[in-house]
Amino acid sequence: MRFLKKGIFFFACLSGLIVNAQNDSSRLRISLLTCTPGAELYSTFGHTAIRITDSTINSDIVYNYGTFNFDDDGFYLKFIQGKLLYHLSAEYFDDFRYFYQQEHRGITEQILNLSGTEKRNLQRALEKNLEPANKYYKYDFFFDNCTTRARDMITSYKDTVAPFNAAMPPGTRFRQGIHAYLDKNFNYWSKLGIDILLGAPTDAVMTNTTMQFLPDNLMKSFDSSTAPQPLVMSKKNLYTVETTTDVSTFFTPLITFSFLLAFFVLLSCIKVKPVKILLNVLDILLFVSVGLLGVILVFMWTGTDHAMCRNNYNLLWAWPTHLVMAWGLFSGKKWVKQYFGFTAAVLLLVLASWFFLPQQMNNALIPVVLLLIYRSASKYFRIHFSNIQHDKKRISVQE
């Protein structure tokens, strides 16, 4: 009886192997490649590509949706406006691996559990996408990037894909997702710039699917898809690098802006004419800079296709009107006094509600807001007392 059971088990396994072999005569192997983050900002979040090995013709090709052309007419303007077209490209795997080795970035391969038909259909679809009429697409960092494109191609040609588990803790927001990478490498200045440019939509909670705009998250999601069949057959590191953490800098935005605030306060305490002139020049630079930033934020909200730059609450403190009012700092007119008094009062309210706004604000900006309050209040009271003294002199002359 024991011999009979072993015989049945053997023939069942053999039959399964025969069926699988019949179902997959493509001699294709398709895998997802996930590359670790790089040192530059554009590579901070990693990269994803699709690899197809065809043993019939001895080819090994990587399909990459993260390609763009620096020589494109109006490249920088299109990039700023969110209209830059990325495209699918194909290259030999050896060239792809060499590039990432030179960049000192690791590569992980997940060989996918696809049938022969699914593999052939996916390969044909990728080749179709390579045609000039099909290969271009408008890049969106959060919703349509090199990683989501690779995912969509794979899942579109996989007959059955099990639900993905969350790759990050439930309730994680888009901003928190990118902060995890920036904080890890102490990229505080990049984090500040991103927090200033990205508006309230970035604080939306991610779903299990929208988390996959990050390459590491897609890799984890593919690993989690196990029923009724695992999506990933096997996984291995093709190129491993030692994870090194950048040295933290002392001059973080918070410390730098705190020093700037203290510097302004110190200058205002020195009642010497050259210092007063210097302080006036710095006031102009301060309000011009903040006003320019406000203009940029309005443009990113209304003049570009970057959906995540809309509804930006940083405009509560970065007013475009400062760009004009900076040149009226010393006019002494009543309406100028009222403007700066209004500015100080509103910014006090903004600061009081800083941690309760619908958008997560970068705390390194608190010293900047305090500085704007301090200098606005200073201008208000200086003009106010100057006008009072002027009125007293006029009354005295009349008497």
Order of alpha helices (4+ residues) and beta strands (2+ residues): alpha-beta-beta-beta-alpha-beta-alpha-beta-alpha-beta-alpha-alpha-alpha-alpha-beta-alpha-alpha-alpha-alpha-alpha
